[in-house]
Amino acid sequence: MPDPDGPVPLQGEPLRRLLHQHRIYVYRAGQIERLTDDPFYRDERPQWSADGRFLLFARLDNESQTSLWLIPAEGGTPRLVVESLSPSPGWLGNYGHIDWEALYDWWKGPPREENSPLMP
């Protein structure tokens, strides 16, 4: 999210507005690229696909409804994957922490073993 102007608010509506600016960025070849920029959502917990071609991430809307989205790592239009995660973590979660692992996980295939004849 962008740097706040002045001190970071610790509670209430000013904090919610600040958190609502969370977006997904990638760092590639010495440059930071923003992948998401929808003002209706707060983007959280990006996870790479096993092949590195996509990012799965959570979105919270203004009513704290949570959904899962997928976006190509090179950029493009995010695609809705799961319309609603339940229960909603709320905009602040539990004392400022949202336990995303309790809401979803993304299986990326079996672990890779070095020198395995099955791995490229």
Backbone as ProteinMPNN parsed JSONL, in Angstrom:
{"seq_chain_A": "MPDPDGPVPLQGEPLRRLLHQHRIYVYRAGQIERLTDDPFYRDERPQWSADGRFLLFARLDNESQTSLWLIPAEGGTPRLVVESLSPSPGWLGNYGHIDWEALYDWWKGPPREENSPLMP", "coords_chain_A": {"N_chain_A": [[0.843, -1.175, 0.0], [0.347, 2.352, -0.398], [2.614, 4.734, 1.139], [1.502, 6.138, 4.173], [0.206, 9.458, 4.692], [1.566, 11.193, 7.163], [1.172, 10.134, 10.656], [0.431, 6.641, 11.244], [-2.884, 5.606, 11.52], [-4.344, 3.991, 14.341], [-6.755, 2.796, 14.776], [-10.295, 2.42, 14.053], [-12.221, 4.093, 11.447], [-10.28, 5.64, 9.902], [-8.059, 3.848, 9.92], [-9.195, 1.599, 8.651], [-9.682, 2.659, 6.069], [-7.036, 3.113, 5.26], [-5.943, 0.475, 5.271], [-7.508, -0.559, 3.266], [-6.242, 0.117, 0.983], [-4.444, -1.819, 0.235], [-2.63, -3.575, -2.207], [-1.596, -5.851, -4.861], [1.725, -6.484, -5.677], [4.601, -7.134, -7.746], [8.081, -7.816, -7.823], [10.332, -7.413, -10.271], [13.094, -7.865, -12.267], [14.471, -5.665, -11.146], [12.475, -3.784, -10.933], [9.425, -2.547, -9.548], [6.214, -3.747, -9.981], [2.811, -3.048, -10.121], [0.137, -5.212, -9.778], [-2.579, -5.272, -9.165], [-5.332, -2.99, -8.841], [-7.897, -2.185, -7.993], [-10.243, -0.067, -6.716], [-12.394, -0.898, -5.2], [-11.703, -3.046, -3.697], [-9.646, -4.626, -1.206], [-6.587, -6.099, -1.364], [-5.027, -9.135, -0.491], [-2.682, -11.545, 0.918], [-1.067, -12.902, -1.298], [-0.285, -15.799, -3.25], [2.033, -17.774, -4.971], [1.597, -19.767, -7.928], [2.516, -23.21, -8.538], [4.023, -23.343, -10.882], [4.798, -20.741, -11.188], [3.411, -18.994, -12.814], [1.051, -17.744, -12.082], [-0.773, -15.82, -9.598], [-2.546, -16.403, -6.689], [-4.932, -14.795, -4.714], [-6.489, -13.149, -1.89], [-9.423, -11.141, -1.583], [-10.928, -8.392, 0.007], [-13.985, -6.733, 0.244], [-15.753, -3.557, 0.589], [-17.662, -4.205, 2.478], [-16.474, -6.125, 3.965], [-16.641, -8.67, 2.878], [-15.186, -11.634, 1.709], [-13.267, -12.907, -0.992], [-11.733, -15.138, -3.435], [-9.184, -14.708, -5.851], [-7.527, -14.957, -9.047], [-4.612, -14.099, -10.822], [-2.623, -13.526, -13.732], [0.923, -13.754, -13.468], [2.34, -12.014, -15.028], [0.687, -9.91, -15.237], [-2.548, -8.47, -15.983], [-6.087, -9.094, -16.234], [-7.682, -9.736, -13.188], [-9.205, -12.84, -12.173], [-12.173, -14.089, -10.85], [-12.271, -16.695, -8.505], [-13.278, -18.02, -6.194], [-16.289, -17.112, -4.857], [-17.108, -16.389, -2.241], [-15.652, -16.464, 0.938], [-15.963, -18.09, 4.034], [-16.08, -18.165, 7.571], [-16.42, -14.576, 7.361], [-13.49, -12.66, 7.842], [-13.693, -10.103, 8.757], [-12.833, -6.592, 8.593], [-10.598, -5.981, 10.129], [-9.804, -8.316, 11.255], [-8.537, -10.452, 13.797], [-7.619, -8.618, 16.306], [-6.046, -7.094, 14.517], [-4.832, -9.044, 12.979], [-5.308, -11.258, 10.328], [-6.062, -14.546, 9.984], [-5.282, -16.108, 7.433], [-4.665, -18.717, 6.684], [-6.525, -20.272, 7.993], [-8.749, -19.854, 6.497], [-8.31, -20.513, 3.785], [-6.273, -22.542, 1.578], [-3.738, -23.342, -0.797], [-3.046, -26.015, -2.666], [-0.073, -26.986, -4.095], [0.945, -29.119, -5.442], [2.965, -32.156, -5.239], [5.862, -32.213, -3.051], [8.976, -31.091, -4.392], [11.747, -33.072, -5.224], [15.215, -33.075, -5.222], [17.218, -34.283, -7.895], [15.375, -36.187, -8.661], [13.986, -38.694, -10.744], [11.543, -38.103, -11.767], [11.22, -35.419, -11.868], [11.718, -32.466, -13.828]], "CA_chain_A": [[0.0, 0.0, 0.0], [1.156, 3.575, -0.396], [2.982, 5.271, 2.448], [0.487, 7.077, 4.671], [0.603, 10.847, 4.966], [1.52, 11.389, 8.607], [1.203, 8.925, 11.48], [-0.505, 5.579, 10.901], [-3.968, 5.503, 12.492], [-4.332, 2.7, 15.013], [-8.084, 2.231, 14.949], [-11.434, 3.075, 13.439], [-12.386, 4.309, 10.011], [-9.025, 5.994, 9.219], [-7.255, 2.637, 9.721], [-9.864, 0.778, 7.637], [-9.415, 3.271, 4.76], [-5.628, 2.877, 4.938], [-5.791, -0.938, 4.929], [-8.244, -0.825, 2.022], [-5.362, 0.44, -0.142], [-3.533, -2.931, -0.056], [-2.631, -4.062, -3.587], [-0.61, -6.902, -5.135], [2.868, -6.026, -6.447], [5.707, -8.063, -7.962], [9.381, -7.198, -8.047], [10.875, -8.157, -11.397], [14.174, -7.192, -13.01], [14.799, -4.388, -10.544], [11.347, -2.858, -10.972], [8.212, -2.937, -8.844], [5.043, -3.641, -10.844], [1.538, -3.255, -9.433], [-0.737, -6.088, -10.551], [-3.987, -4.987, -8.895], [-5.593, -1.58, -8.523], [-9.336, -1.978, -7.967], [-10.543, 0.676, -5.485], [-13.48, -1.532, -4.451], [-11.177, -4.194, -2.96], [-8.373, -4.68, -0.49], [-5.967, -7.343, -1.821], [-4.22, -9.724, 0.584], [-2.097, -12.89, 0.916], [-0.791, -13.523, -2.601], [0.462, -17.059, -3.263], [2.456, -18.173, -6.313], [1.293, -21.119, -8.406], [3.717, -24.05, -8.562], [4.83, -23.033, -12.063], [5.168, -19.339, -11.158], [2.698, -18.223, -13.836], [-0.135, -17.089, -11.54], [-0.879, -15.51, -8.178], [-3.858, -16.519, -6.067], [-4.963, -13.839, -3.609], [-7.783, -12.866, -1.278], [-9.912, -9.767, -1.693], [-11.991, -7.952, 0.904], [-14.678, -5.557, -0.276], [-16.089, -2.56, 1.613], [-18.504, -4.825, 3.507], [-15.635, -7.183, 4.544], [-16.861, -9.968, 2.254], [-13.899, -12.099, 1.215], [-13.311, -13.778, -2.158], [-10.416, -15.522, -3.955], [-8.966, -14.297, -7.226], [-6.314, -15.437, -9.707], [-4.126, -13.146, -11.818], [-1.338, -13.929, -14.313], [2.079, -13.081, -12.862], [2.771, -10.966, -15.948], [-0.323, -8.861, -15.218], [-3.775, -8.748, -16.726], [-7.328, -8.951, -15.492], [-7.913, -10.781, -12.194], [-10.369, -13.685, -12.417], [-12.791, -14.595, -9.637], [-12.166, -18.153, -8.362], [-14.241, -18.388, -5.157], [-17.064, -15.9, -4.629], [-17.228, -15.982, -0.844], [-15.033, -17.282, 1.979], [-16.765, -17.972, 5.245], [-16.682, -16.895, 7.957], [-15.67, -13.389, 6.985], [-12.579, -12.268, 8.92], [-13.869, -8.702, 9.124], [-11.788, -5.767, 7.982], [-9.411, -5.928, 10.978], [-9.437, -9.649, 11.719], [-8.444, -10.631, 15.24], [-6.614, -7.674, 16.816], [-5.17, -6.668, 13.443], [-4.276, -10.181, 12.241], [-6.249, -12.155, 9.664], [-5.472, -15.877, 9.846], [-5.702, -16.579, 6.118], [-4.514, -20.167, 6.601], [-7.762, -20.881, 8.5], [-9.803, -19.643, 5.509], [-8.031, -21.238, 2.545], [-4.907, -22.92, 1.265], [-3.628, -23.704, -2.207], [-2.135, -27.134, -2.852], [0.744, -26.703, -5.272], [1.522, -30.35, -5.945], [3.873, -32.82, -4.304], [7.148, -31.524, -2.896], [10.01, -31.435, -5.372], [12.959, -33.683, -4.685], [16.352, -32.921, -6.124], [17.717, -35.496, -8.569], [14.301, -37.143, -8.846], [13.796, -38.978, -12.165], [10.246, -37.612, -12.192], [11.25, -33.963, -11.959], [12.553, -32.0, -14.961]], "C_chain_A": [[0.881, 1.227, 0.0], [1.525, 3.984, 1.024], [1.898, 6.243, 2.906], [1.072, 8.474, 4.828], [0.459, 11.057, 6.464], [1.509, 10.072, 9.361], [0.124, 7.926, 11.055], [-1.61, 5.53, 11.956], [-4.021, 4.092, 13.076], [-5.707, 2.075, 15.165], [-9.101, 2.966, 14.085], [-11.378, 3.216, 11.938], [-11.102, 4.763, 9.314], [-8.125, 4.776, 8.975], [-7.877, 1.757, 8.644], [-9.593, 1.336, 6.24], [-7.967, 3.03, 4.323], [-5.408, 1.421, 4.517], [-6.454, -1.285, 3.598], [-7.407, -0.482, 0.783], [-4.367, -0.68, -0.455], [-3.728, -3.419, -1.489], [-1.57, -5.147, -3.725], [0.455, -6.325, -6.069], [3.814, -7.199, -6.679], [6.966, -7.239, -8.205], [10.066, -8.032, -9.116], [11.926, -7.299, -12.098], [14.439, -5.781, -12.488], [13.667, -3.378, -10.529], [10.162, -3.429, -10.198], [7.036, -2.702, -9.778], [3.789, -3.919, -10.027], [0.643, -4.099, -10.332], [-2.216, -5.776, -10.343], [-4.159, -3.524, -8.507], [-7.091, -1.29, -8.544], [-9.718, -1.293, -6.658], [-11.659, 0.06, -4.645], [-12.99, -2.668, -3.569], [-9.889, -3.869, -2.232], [-7.773, -6.043, -0.818], [-4.955, -7.84, -0.796], [-3.697, -11.101, 0.202], [-1.9, -13.522, -0.466], [0.039, -14.791, -2.436], [0.772, -17.423, -4.71], [1.916, -19.55, -6.65], [2.604, -21.894, -8.47], [4.617, -23.717, -9.752], [5.221, -21.552, -12.156], [4.438, -18.459, -12.156], [1.528, -17.415, -13.301], [0.042, -16.761, -10.068], [-2.336, -15.676, -7.768], [-3.856, -15.567, -4.887], [-6.391, -13.647, -3.117], [-8.129, -11.401, -1.48], [-11.0, -9.545, -0.657], [-12.648, -6.734, 0.282], [-15.027, -4.609, 0.872], [-16.955, -3.102, 2.733], [-17.783, -5.989, 4.196], [-15.987, -8.579, 4.048], [-15.561, -10.37, 1.564], [-14.088, -13.066, 0.055], [-11.881, -14.115, -2.574], [-10.345, -15.206, -5.438], [-7.642, -14.854, -7.732], [-5.918, -14.412, -10.761], [-2.826, -13.691, -12.419], [-0.197, -13.12, -13.689], [2.592, -11.951, -13.747], [1.791, -9.794, -15.979], [-1.52, -9.253, -16.057], [-4.972, -8.565, -15.811], [-7.469, -10.069, -14.472], [-9.207, -11.535, -12.501], [-10.882, -14.231, -11.093], [-12.74, -16.115, -9.622], [-13.196, -18.661, -7.355], [-14.962, -17.113, -4.742], [-17.094, -15.448, -3.176], [-16.531, -16.983, 0.069], [-15.801, -17.039, 3.261], [-16.071, -18.69, 6.38], [-15.795, -15.731, 7.526], [-14.755, -12.991, 8.137], [-12.827, -10.848, 9.434], [-12.705, -7.886, 8.6], [-10.517, -5.711, 8.813], [-8.965, -7.303, 11.449], [-9.468, -9.723, 13.227], [-7.294, -9.77, 15.766], [-5.583, -7.31, 15.749], [-4.558, -7.795, 12.631], [-5.399, -11.004, 11.626], [-5.531, -13.47, 9.433], [-5.943, -16.493, 8.535], [-5.621, -18.089, 6.006], [-5.763, -20.898, 7.104], [-8.899, -20.755, 7.481], [-9.575, -20.395, 4.204], [-6.558, -21.6, 2.456], [-4.899, -23.336, -0.204], [-2.595, -24.806, -2.338], [-1.396, -26.946, -4.159], [1.422, -27.946, -5.829], [2.466, -30.96, -4.934], [5.185, -32.059, -4.187], [8.155, -32.011, -3.931], [11.213, -32.038, -4.654], [14.07, -33.521, -5.705], [16.784, -34.282, -6.662], [16.646, -36.562, -8.727], [14.144, -37.421, -10.346], [12.46, -38.451, -12.692], [10.212, -36.096, -12.372], [12.145, -33.53, -13.11], [13.851, -31.369, -14.498]], "O_chain_A": [[2.053, 1.145, 0.366], [0.842, 3.63, 1.986], [1.431, 7.072, 2.126], [2.268, 8.645, 5.064], [-0.658, 11.094, 6.979], [1.797, 9.019, 8.792], [-0.944, 8.306, 10.575], [-1.322, 5.426, 13.148], [-3.767, 3.115, 12.371], [-5.821, 0.942, 15.633], [-8.802, 3.991, 13.473], [-10.599, 2.553, 11.254], [-10.845, 4.303, 8.202], [-7.491, 4.686, 7.923], [-7.156, 1.219, 7.803], [-9.304, 0.572, 5.319], [-7.707, 2.773, 3.147], [-4.751, 1.166, 3.508], [-6.013, -2.192, 2.892], [-7.822, -0.761, -0.342], [-3.52, -0.508, -1.332], [-4.855, -3.647, -1.928], [-0.749, -5.344, -2.829], [0.138, -5.752, -7.111], [3.828, -8.15, -5.898], [6.915, -6.123, -8.72], [10.351, -9.211, -8.906], [11.667, -6.155, -12.471], [14.608, -4.835, -13.258], [13.876, -2.226, -10.148], [9.929, -4.638, -10.195], [6.866, -1.604, -10.308], [3.72, -4.923, -9.317], [0.412, -3.759, -11.493], [-3.024, -5.992, -11.246], [-3.266, -2.905, -7.929], [-7.511, -0.253, -9.059], [-9.538, -1.877, -5.59], [-11.852, 0.456, -3.495], [-13.761, -3.208, -2.775], [-9.15, -2.957, -2.603], [-8.417, -7.06, -0.562], [-4.133, -7.074, -0.295], [-4.205, -11.741, -0.72], [-2.496, -14.556, -0.768], [0.941, -14.856, -1.601], [-0.108, -17.388, -5.57], [1.788, -20.404, -5.773], [3.681, -21.298, -8.457], [5.84, -23.798, -9.643], [5.901, -21.153, -13.101], [4.801, -17.296, -12.333], [1.051, -16.5, -13.972], [0.885, -17.338, -9.38], [-3.242, -15.155, -8.419], [-2.886, -15.526, -4.13], [-7.36, -13.937, -3.818], [-7.253, -10.538, -1.539], [-11.877, -10.387, -0.463], [-11.964, -5.809, -0.156], [-14.626, -4.848, 2.011], [-16.988, -2.531, 3.822], [-18.408, -6.755, 4.929], [-15.674, -9.568, 4.71], [-14.913, -9.549, 0.915], [-14.954, -13.939, 0.101], [-10.93, -13.471, -2.131], [-11.305, -15.406, -6.182], [-6.75, -15.18, -6.948], [-6.764, -13.912, -11.502], [-2.008, -14.259, -11.695], [-0.353, -11.93, -13.419], [3.221, -11.019, -13.246], [2.03, -8.8, -16.665], [-1.493, -10.263, -16.76], [-4.872, -7.954, -14.747], [-7.386, -11.242, -14.838], [-10.17, -10.965, -13.013], [-10.112, -14.776, -10.302], [-13.117, -16.761, -10.601], [-13.909, -19.625, -7.631], [-14.328, -16.144, -4.324], [-17.104, -14.248, -2.905], [-16.777, -18.187, -0.006], [-16.236, -15.921, 3.539], [-15.51, -19.762, 6.153], [-14.585, -15.881, 7.351], [-15.186, -12.983, 9.29], [-12.238, -10.439, 10.434], [-11.686, -8.452, 8.203], [-9.45, -5.422, 8.271], [-7.867, -7.447, 11.987], [-10.332, -9.121, 13.866], [-6.13, -10.159, 15.675], [-4.389, -7.226, 16.038], [-3.828, -7.528, 11.676], [-6.334, -11.403, 12.32], [-4.501, -13.507, 8.759], [-6.877, -17.294, 8.515], [-6.43, -18.693, 5.302], [-6.028, -22.025, 6.685], [-9.901, -21.463, 7.581], [-10.528, -20.863, 3.582], [-5.715, -21.044, 3.16], [-5.945, -23.645, -0.775], [-1.403, -24.569, -2.144], [-2.012, -26.766, -5.209], [2.372, -27.839, -6.605], [2.743, -30.363, -3.893], [5.579, -31.344, -5.109], [8.179, -33.187, -4.294], [11.632, -31.554, -3.602], [13.892, -33.792, -6.893], [16.719, -35.293, -5.964], [16.975, -37.734, -8.91], [14.165, -36.484, -11.145], [12.257, -38.358, -13.903], [9.276, -35.558, -12.964], [13.192, -34.129, -13.353], [14.654, -30.933, -15.323]]}, "name": "protein", "num_of_chains": 1, "seq": "MPDPDGPVPLQGEPLRRLLHQHRIYVYRAGQIERLTDDPFYRDERPQWSADGRFLLFARLDNESQTSLWLIPAEGGTPRLVVESLSPSPGWLGNYGHIDWEALYDWWKGPPREENSPLMP"}
